[in-house]
Amino acid sequence: MQDQHYGTMEVIRQCAVPGSMVKYNDCIYKVHANTRGKIAISNLREQFIVRDLFVEILLDNKGNPLIN
């Protein structure tokens, strides 16, 4: 199952790599860019620039960030 995740981990937003999945405001988003200390996230309906210090990333079965 590709969309199954095995937990979450809170990390500093600069550590979120493009392509990883994050949980923000109780929704799942994909990270698109990490520039100048901010990350751009989006899903099919919304897109945001996140300036919060920490974001919650989804983990795969090995404990690595879930990348789609």
Phi and psi in radians as a Rosetta constraint file:
Dihedral C 1 N 2 CA 2 C 2 CIRCULARHARMONIC -1.297 0.35
Dihedral N 2 CA 2 C 2 N 3 CIRCULARHARMONIC -0.620 0.35
Dihedral C 2 N 3 CA 3 C 3 CIRCULARHARMONIC -1.562 0.35
Dihedral N 3 CA 3 C 3 N 4 CIRCULARHARMONIC 0.080 0.35
Dihedral C 3 N 4 CA 4 C 4 CIRCULARHARMONIC -1.412 0.35
Dihedral N 4 CA 4 C 4 N 5 CIRCULARHARMONIC 2.386 0.35
Dihedral C 4 N 5 CA 5 C 5 CIRCULARHARMONIC -2.103 0.35
Dihedral N 5 CA 5 C 5 N 6 CIRCULARHARMONIC 2.806 0.35
Dihedral C 5 N 6 CA 6 C 6 CIRCULARHARMONIC -2.069 0.35
Dihedral N 6 CA 6 C 6 N 7 CIRCULARHARMONIC 0.740 0.35
Dihedral C 6 N 7 CA 7 C 7 CIRCULARHARMONIC 2.006 0.35
Dihedral N 7 CA 7 C 7 N 8 CIRCULARHARMONIC -3.134 0.35
Dihedral C 7 N 8 CA 8 C 8 CIRCULARHARMONIC -2.316 0.35
Dihedral N 8 CA 8 C 8 N 9 CIRCULARHARMONIC 2.852 0.35
Dihedral C 8 N 9 CA 9 C 9 CIRCULARHARMONIC -2.542 0.35
Dihedral N 9 CA 9 C 9 N 10 CIRCULARHARMONIC 2.368 0.35
Dihedral C 9 N 10 CA 10 C 10 CIRCULARHARMONIC -1.538 0.35
Dihedral N 10 CA 10 C 10 N 11 CIRCULARHARMONIC 2.174 0.35
Dihedral C 10 N 11 CA 11 C 11 CIRCULARHARMONIC -2.290 0.35
Dihedral N 11 CA 11 C 11 N 12 CIRCULARHARMONIC 2.877 0.35
Dihedral C 11 N 12 CA 12 C 12 CIRCULARHARMONIC -1.174 0.35
Dihedral N 12 CA 12 C 12 N 13 CIRCULARHARMONIC 2.455 0.35
Dihedral C 12 N 13 CA 13 C 13 CIRCULARHARMONIC -1.058 0.35
Dihedral N 13 CA 13 C 13 N 14 CIRCULARHARMONIC -0.481 0.35
Dihedral C 13 N 14 CA 14 C 14 CIRCULARHARMONIC -1.193 0.35
Dihedral N 14 CA 14 C 14 N 15 CIRCULARHARMONIC -0.314 0.35
Dihedral C 14 N 15 CA 15 C 15 CIRCULARHARMONIC -1.468 0.35
Dihedral N 15 CA 15 C 15 N 16 CIRCULARHARMONIC -0.173 0.35
Dihedral C 15 N 16 CA 16 C 16 CIRCULARHARMONIC -1.343 0.35
Dihedral N 16 CA 16 C 16 N 17 CIRCULARHARMONIC 2.070 0.35
Dihedral C 16 N 17 CA 17 C 17 CIRCULARHARMONIC -1.558 0.35
Dihedral N 17 CA 17 C 17 N 18 CIRCULARHARMONIC 2.635 0.35
Dihedral C 17 N 18 CA 18 C 18 CIRCULARHARMONIC -1.017 0.35
Dihedral N 18 CA 18 C 18 N 19 CIRCULARHARMONIC 2.370 0.35
Dihedral C 18 N 19 CA 19 C 19 CIRCULARHARMONIC 1.766 0.35
Dihedral N 19 CA 19 C 19 N 20 CIRCULARHARMONIC -0.321 0.35
Dihedral C 19 N 20 CA 20 C 20 CIRCULARHARMONIC -1.381 0.35
Dihedral N 20 CA 20 C 20 N 21 CIRCULARHARMONIC 2.762 0.35
Dihedral C 20 N 21 CA 21 C 21 CIRCULARHARMONIC -1.770 0.35
Dihedral N 21 CA 21 C 21 N 22 CIRCULARHARMONIC 2.330 0.35
Dihedral C 21 N 22 CA 22 C 22 CIRCULARHARMONIC -2.186 0.35
Dihedral N 22 CA 22 C 22 N 23 CIRCULARHARMONIC 2.685 0.35
Dihedral C 22 N 23 CA 23 C 23 CIRCULARHARMONIC -1.846 0.35
Dihedral N 23 CA 23 C 23 N 24 CIRCULARHARMONIC 2.105 0.35
Dihedral C 23 N 24 CA 24 C 24 CIRCULARHARMONIC -2.457 0.35
Dihedral N 24 CA 24 C 24 N 25 CIRCULARHARMONIC 2.206 0.35
Dihedral C 24 N 25 CA 25 C 25 CIRCULARHARMONIC 0.934 0.35
Dihedral N 25 CA 25 C 25 N 26 CIRCULARHARMONIC 0.739 0.35
Dihedral C 25 N 26 CA 26 C 26 CIRCULARHARMONIC 1.085 0.35
Dihedral N 26 CA 26 C 26 N 27 CIRCULARHARMONIC 0.386 0.35
Dihedral C 26 N 27 CA 27 C 27 CIRCULARHARMONIC -2.220 0.35
Dihedral N 27 CA 27 C 27 N 28 CIRCULARHARMONIC 2.773 0.35
Dihedral C 27 N 28 CA 28 C 28 CIRCULARHARMONIC -1.732 0.35
Dihedral N 28 CA 28 C 28 N 29 CIRCULARHARMONIC 2.281 0.35
Dihedral C 28 N 29 CA 29 C 29 CIRCULARHARMONIC -2.277 0.35
Dihedral N 29 CA 29 C 29 N 30 CIRCULARHARMONIC 2.801 0.35
Dihedral C 29 N 30 CA 30 C 30 CIRCULARHARMONIC -1.884 0.35
Dihedral N 30 CA 30 C 30 N 31 CIRCULARHARMONIC 2.354 0.35
Dihedral C 30 N 31 CA 31 C 31 CIRCULARHARMONIC -1.369 0.35
Dihedral N 31 CA 31 C 31 N 32 CIRCULARHARMONIC 2.264 0.35
Dihedral C 31 N 32 CA 32 C 32 CIRCULARHARMONIC -1.880 0.35
Dihedral N 32 CA 32 C 32 N 33 CIRCULARHARMONIC -0.634 0.35
Dihedral C 32 N 33 CA 33 C 33 CIRCULARHARMONIC -2.610 0.35
Dihedral N 33 CA 33 C 33 N 34 CIRCULARHARMONIC 2.613 0.35
Dihedral C 33 N 34 CA 34 C 34 CIRCULARHARMONIC -2.283 0.35
Dihedral N 34 CA 34 C 34 N 35 CIRCULARHARMONIC 1.578 0.35
Dihedral C 34 N 35 CA 35 C 35 CIRCULARHARMONIC -2.253 0.35
Dihedral N 35 CA 35 C 35 N 36 CIRCULARHARMONIC 2.490 0.35
Dihedral C 35 N 36 CA 36 C 36 CIRCULARHARMONIC 0.867 0.35
Dihedral N 36 CA 36 C 36 N 37 CIRCULARHARMONIC 0.653 0.35
Dihedral C 36 N 37 CA 37 C 37 CIRCULARHARMONIC 1.414 0.35
Dihedral N 37 CA 37 C 37 N 38 CIRCULARHARMONIC 0.055 0.35
Dihedral C 37 N 38 CA 38 C 38 CIRCULARHARMONIC -2.121 0.35
Dihedral N 38 CA 38 C 38 N 39 CIRCULARHARMONIC 2.673 0.35
Dihedral C 38 N 39 CA 39 C 39 CIRCULARHARMONIC -2.053 0.35
Dihedral N 39 CA 39 C 39 N 40 CIRCULARHARMONIC 2.507 0.35
Dihedral C 39 N 40 CA 40 C 40 CIRCULARHARMONIC -1.741 0.35
Dihedral N 40 CA 40 C 40 N 41 CIRCULARHARMONIC 2.163 0.35
Dihedral C 40 N 41 CA 41 C 41 CIRCULARHARMONIC -2.170 0.35
Dihedral N 41 CA 41 C 41 N 42 CIRCULARHARMONIC 2.662 0.35
Dihedral C 41 N 42 CA 42 C 42 CIRCULARHARMONIC -2.749 0.35
Dihedral N 42 CA 42 C 42 N 43 CIRCULARHARMONIC 2.786 0.35
Dihedral C 42 N 43 CA 43 C 43 CIRCULARHARMONIC -2.297 0.35
Dihedral N 43 CA 43 C 43 N 44 CIRCULARHARMONIC -2.837 0.35
Dihedral C 43 N 44 CA 44 C 44 CIRCULARHARMONIC -1.188 0.35
Dihedral N 44 CA 44 C 44 N 45 CIRCULARHARMONIC -0.434 0.35
Dihedral C 44 N 45 CA 45 C 45 CIRCULARHARMONIC -1.887 0.35
Dihedral N 45 CA 45 C 45 N 46 CIRCULARHARMONIC -0.488 0.35
Dihedral C 45 N 46 CA 46 C 46 CIRCULARHARMONIC -2.357 0.35
Dihedral N 46 CA 46 C 46 N 47 CIRCULARHARMONIC 2.785 0.35
Dihedral C 46 N 47 CA 47 C 47 CIRCULARHARMONIC -2.524 0.35
Dihedral N 47 CA 47 C 47 N 48 CIRCULARHARMONIC 2.512 0.35
Dihedral C 47 N 48 CA 48 C 48 CIRCULARHARMONIC -2.381 0.35
Dihedral N 48 CA 48 C 48 N 49 CIRCULARHARMONIC 2.769 0.35
Dihedral C 48 N 49 CA 49 C 49 CIRCULARHARMONIC -1.896 0.35
Dihedral N 49 CA 49 C 49 N 50 CIRCULARHARMONIC 2.090 0.35
Dihedral C 49 N 50 CA 50 C 50 CIRCULARHARMONIC -1.675 0.35
Dihedral N 50 CA 50 C 50 N 51 CIRCULARHARMONIC 2.201 0.35
Dihedral C 50 N 51 CA 51 C 51 CIRCULARHARMONIC -1.994 0.35
Dihedral N 51 CA 51 C 51 N 52 CIRCULARHARMONIC 0.044 0.35
Dihedral C 51 N 52 CA 52 C 52 CIRCULARHARMONIC -1.124 0.35
Dihedral N 52 CA 52 C 52 N 53 CIRCULARHARMONIC 2.636 0.35
Dihedral C 52 N 53 CA 53 C 53 CIRCULARHARMONIC -1.226 0.35
Dihedral N 53 CA 53 C 53 N 54 CIRCULARHARMONIC -0.684 0.35
Dihedral C 53 N 54 CA 54 C 54 CIRCULARHARMONIC -2.054 0.35
Dihedral N 54 CA 54 C 54 N 55 CIRCULARHARMONIC 2.527 0.35
Dihedral C 54 N 55 CA 55 C 55 CIRCULARHARMONIC -2.221 0.35
Dihedral N 55 CA 55 C 55 N 56 CIRCULARHARMONIC 2.754 0.35
Dihedral C 55 N 56 CA 56 C 56 CIRCULARHARMONIC -1.831 0.35
Dihedral N 56 CA 56 C 56 N 57 CIRCULARHARMONIC 1.985 0.35
Dihedral C 56 N 57 CA 57 C 57 CIRCULARHARMONIC -1.720 0.35
Dihedral N 57 CA 57 C 57 N 58 CIRCULARHARMONIC 2.641 0.35
Dihedral C 57 N 58 CA 58 C 58 CIRCULARHARMONIC -1.518 0.35
Dihedral N 58 CA 58 C 58 N 59 CIRCULARHARMONIC 2.530 0.35
Dihedral C 58 N 59 CA 59 C 59 CIRCULARHARMONIC -1.948 0.35
Dihedral N 59 CA 59 C 59 N 60 CIRCULARHARMONIC 2.598 0.35
Dihedral C 59 N 60 CA 60 C 60 CIRCULARHARMONIC -1.543 0.35
Dihedral N 60 CA 60 C 60 N 61 CIRCULARHARMONIC -3.002 0.35
Dihedral C 60 N 61 CA 61 C 61 CIRCULARHARMONIC -1.218 0.35
Dihedral N 61 CA 61 C 61 N 62 CIRCULARHARMONIC -0.225 0.35
Dihedral C 61 N 62 CA 62 C 62 CIRCULARHARMONIC -1.772 0.35
Dihedral N 62 CA 62 C 62 N 63 CIRCULARHARMONIC 0.025 0.35
Dihedral C 62 N 63 CA 63 C 63 CIRCULARHARMONIC 1.532 0.35
Dihedral N 63 CA 63 C 63 N 64 CIRCULARHARMONIC 0.156 0.35
Dihedral C 63 N 64 CA 64 C 64 CIRCULARHARMONIC -1.635 0.35
Dihedral N 64 CA 64 C 64 N 65 CIRCULARHARMONIC 2.794 0.35
Dihedral C 64 N 65 CA 65 C 65 CIRCULARHARMONIC -1.041 0.35
Dihedral N 65 CA 65 C 65 N 66 CIRCULARHARMONIC 2.406 0.35
Dihedral C 65 N 66 CA 66 C 66 CIRCULARHARMONIC -1.310 0.35
Dihedral N 66 CA 66 C 66 N 67 CIRCULARHARMONIC 2.067 0.35
Dihedral C 66 N 67 CA 67 C 67 CIRCULARHARMONIC -2.023 0.35
Dihedral N 67 CA 67 C 67 N 68 CIRCULARHARMONIC 2.244 0.35
